[in-house]
């Protein structure tokens, strides 16, 4: 339909504004003009509600039901326009319309059909990663397009502030990428010096069988990337990925001392400490590992190093299913200077994972001790309703 034809069609319905608006909507749908379609849909819903087609600053207060129907109609318009824009490859613009609907799953499915290339890279990273539509795919794209160093920097600057699920999604991509890269490099090193390693050999098995691999200060990839990945991967829960992270610590432990960078408490002795941490999560040397982190939790000066040592010990106990011990450790070890409002929500999360009503009593005692009336009421409510 030409421009002249659509104006003629609208003229034909001058006496029937509802039909005129309907024809305008159909026209923009057929022409795939999503932004104009949105405006047309907005006008149509306003007409259906008896409002002026164009909003003004002096509009009277609307009844609640009218306001609800208007909002619902506008969200439908946003959804249709957003879908059309994304289908046409305009991801950034499409997400601007879809965002108010809160339909992340729809956006994820639509964008999954679009390849990431040099032209749309920035828009895709903004929507997938920074807007949280598909953090794993967005972060993987950063790794593929910008490399390990930039992806680690991005994790520290942006992903670290996101939800635990988003952090796990990104950490998973980083671990798999670096582990695969290191395995390929170590296998290549072996091939250059002797018979190829068996395909079934893991990273830790290859370096254990060949003591020469890291002789004379050698290394196969940027050792700062290795250390960052070991640290970031601690949030992961998959046993296979925890095993890979542990294998990275075994490689790190064999590096020359100049590449053994110290960490922050309780991981000052970086690779041995993380090795023990991952082993506990894998169900290996659990008691010895917990004892080590317990000693750290009790001995590290929180005024100088913060509460990370305590938090790591409590988290380990929780993650291996010892919720009651985790709560007792927290209420005993956390310094009085830390506001109870920061601690109680964490303790309630841990308690929810325990199959024991008795875990709430230490938290209630903690609230009494710190004169936290609000926390006490919240804990009591959860304890009596569970």
N, C-alpha and C positions, 0 to 999 in steps of 0.2 A: 504494500500500500504506500502510495506516495504521500508527501506532506499535504498536498492539495486534497487528496482523497480523505485523509483522516479529518481534516477541518470540515470537509463536506459532511462526513458521517456525524461529527459533533453537532453541526448546524441542524441536521435532521432531527436531533433529539433536544432542541432548545426547550421544548415544553415538558420534557421528561428528564430532569436532571439525574435521576438515579441511573437511567439507561445510558445517558451521556457519559457518566463517570465509568460505567462498566465497559463501554467501548474504548475509553481511554486506557483502562487497565489492560484490556486484551491487546491493544495496539502495542503498548510498551513490552508486554510479555512476548509477543511475536517478534518484535524488533530486538529483543534481548537488551533492553536499556534499563538495567537494574535500579539506578539511582532515580531516574524518572518514574519507574514503576513504584518505588517506595513512596514517592510524593503522591502518586495517583491513588495508591492503596490507602494512604493516610487521609486523603480527601474523601475517599469513599466511606471509610468508617466514621468520619466526622459527620458526613451527610446522613448516614444511617442512624446516628444518635441525635439528629436534629441540631447540630452545631454548624456554625459558619465554616465554610470549606477551608479557609485560611485562618490560623490562630492569630490573635492580637494580644497586645499587652493588657488591654482593658477587658478581657473576657470575665464574665461573672463566675462566681464560685459554682462548681458543678456538684450535683448530687453524688454520693459515694458510689452508687451503682453505675451511674454514667461514667465516672472516673475509672472504675474497674473495667468496664467494657472498652473504653477508649484505650487504656493501657494494654489490654489483651489484644485489641486490633492492631495497635502499633507494633507490638512484639511479633505478631504474625507477619506484618509487613517487613520488619527487620529481617526475619528469618528468610522470607522468600527472596528479598533483594540480596542478602548475604550469600545464600546458596548459589544464586545466579552468578554473582561476582566471582566466587571461588571456582565454580565450574568453568568460568571463562579465564581462569588463571590469575585473577586479580586477588591474591591472597590477603594482602594487607587491607585493602578496601573492604573485602568481603568480611573479614574478621571484625572490622569496625561496626558492621551492621549486626553480625551474629553475637557479638559480645554481650549486648543487653539481654539476650535470651538465656544466657547461661548454659547453652547446649554444647558443651565441650565435645561430647561424643560425636555429634553430627559434624562439627568442624573437623574433628580428627579423621573421620571417615572420608570426608570430601577432600581434605588436603593430602591424605594418603595416596590418592590417585594422581598427584602431581609430582613429577620428578623435580629434585632440587638441582638447579643449574646456576651458572654465573650470573645470569640476569635476575633471577628471583631469590638469590641466596640471602640477601639482607632481610627481605620481607619474610622469608620462610623462617629464618632464625629468630626474628622478632616475635613472630606468632607462635611458632612451635616451642621455643625455649623460654624466651622472656615472658610471654603471655601464658605459658604453661599448658598449651594445647596438647603437645606431645614432646615432653622433655627428652625422652630417650632418643627419638629421631632427630630432634634439633641438636642435641649434644653430639650425636654420632656424626652429623653433618659438619660440625665444627672440627672434630677430629680429622675427618676426611679431607676437608678443604683447607684447614689452617694448621694441622699438626698437633702433636702432643703438648708442646709448650704452651701454645695459645689456649688449648682446651683446659689445661690445668689452671691457667690464670683466670679463665672465665669461670671455672668451678669456684675458685676462691672468692672471686669478686661478686658473682651473681647467684650461682646455684646454691652456694652454702647458706643463703638466706631463705631458700625455699623449703617446702615441706619435706619431711623425711622420705616420703615416697618419691618425690622428684629427685632428691639427692641420691637415693638408691639407684634410680634409673640412670642418672648420669655416671655415677661411680661404676656401675656395671659395664657401661660402654668403655670407660677409661681402662678398667682392669683387663677386660677381654682384649682390647687393642694392644696394650703394652705387653701383656703376657704373650700374646701371639707373636708380636714383633720380636721379643727377646728369644722365644723358642726358635724362631726361624734363624736368627742371627747365631745362636749357639750351635744349632745343627750345621749351619754353614761353616762355622769355625772348626767343628769336628771333622767335617768332610775334607777340609783343606789339610788336616794334620794326620788323619788316620781313616779307618773304614767308617762309613756312615753309621750314625746311631740308629738303633732299632726304632721303627715308627711308634712302637708302644711306649718308649721311654719318655717319662715326664721331664720337665725342666730340672727338678731336684734330683732325679735319678741320673740324668746326664752329667750334672756337675759333681755328684757324689762319686761316680765311677771314674771320673777323669780329673784328678786333683790338679792337673796342669792348666785347666781351662782359665783360671783367673790368676795364674802366676805372674810375677813381675809387674804388678800394678795394672794388669789388663782389665778391660771392661768392654761391653758390647753395645751399650746405648747410654744416653745421658743419665748419669747416676742421680742427678737431682730429680729427674722425672720418675725414676724408680722409687726414690724415697717418698715423693708426693703421692704416688699411686698406692704404695703400701699404707700410708696414713689415711687416704681418702677411702680406701676399700673397707675400712673397719666398720662402716655402716651396713655392709652387705650381710645377707642372711643365708643365701644359698650355700649348702655344704660344698658343692663343686667350686664355687667362686672363692669361698673361704680357703679351700685347699690351694687354689692358685695363688691367692694372696700370701699364704704361708710359704709356698715355694719361692715366691719373690723374696721373702725374708731370708731364705736359705742362700739364695744367690747373693743378696746384700751382705750377709755375714761373712762371705768369702772375699769380698772386695778388699783392696788395699786400705790400710787405716786412713789414708788421706781422703778416701771417699766414704768413710764411716761418719756421716754427719750426725751430731747430737740432736736429739729431739727435745721437746718440752716434757716436763714431768706429767705422767709417770714413765715416759718413754725417752728419757735422757740417753740410756744405752739402747739406741734406736732399734736396730734389727733384732737383737736378742729379746728385747721387751715385746716387740710386736710379734715375734715368733711365738713367745709364750701366750700372748693374747689370743692369737688365732688357734693355737693348739687347744686352749680351753674351750673355745667355741666349737671346735671339731670333736670335743669329747676325749681329748688326749692329754695326759699329764695334768688332769683337771685340778687335783688338790695342790700340786706343787705350784701351778700357775696362779691359783687363787691366793695361796699363801704369799707369793711374791707381790701381788697387787694389794693384798691386805697390808703388808709391811709398808708399802709405799703410801697407802691411804693414811696410815697412822703416823708415819714419820715425816712426810713432806710438809714443810711449813706453809700452811694455806695463806698466811699473810704475805708471804713472799712469792709463792708460785700459784696462788689461786686454789680452787677446789677441784681441779681436773683429776688429781690422783684419787680423790674420794669418789668422784663421779664415775671414773673408769671402773673402780672396784664394784660399786653399786650396780653399774650397768652389766658387768660380767655376771654377777650373781643372778641378776634378773634374767639375763639371756640364757643361762644354763638351767633355769627353772627353780632357782632358790629365792623365790620372792620374799619369803619371811625373813631370811637372812639379809637380803638386800635392804629391806625396810629398817631392820634393826641397825644395820651398818650406817645407813643414812642418818637416822635420828641420833645415833651415838657420835658420829664423826663430823657431821656438818657443823662448822663453827657457829656460835650463837649470833655472831654479827650478820650472818646471812638471813635475810627476812624470811619468815616462815611462809609468806605468800608465794615465794619462789619454790619452796620445797613441797608443800602439801599437794599441789596438783600432780607433781611427778610421783609422789608416794601413792596417790590414788590410782594413777595409771598402773603402777606396779602391782598394787593390791588387786586390781581388777583381773589380773592374769593369774592370781593365786586361787586355788581351790580350798580356801581356808578362811573362815570368818575371823579367826584369831588374829589375822594380820592387821586388822583395823585398830586394835587396842593400843599398840605402840604409837600409832599416828595420833590417836586421841590424846594420849599422854603427852606427846610432843606439842600438840596444840595448847594443852593446859599450861605446860611449862613456859610457852612463849606468849601466853595470854592472847592467843589467836581465836577469838570467839567465832568469827566468820568461818575460819577453817574447821573449827570443831563442829559447827552446825552442818557444814558440807559433808564432812566425813561421817558424821552420825547419820545423815540422810542416806548416803550411799550404803553404809553398813546395814541399815535396817531395811533397805529396799532390795538388797541383793540376796 
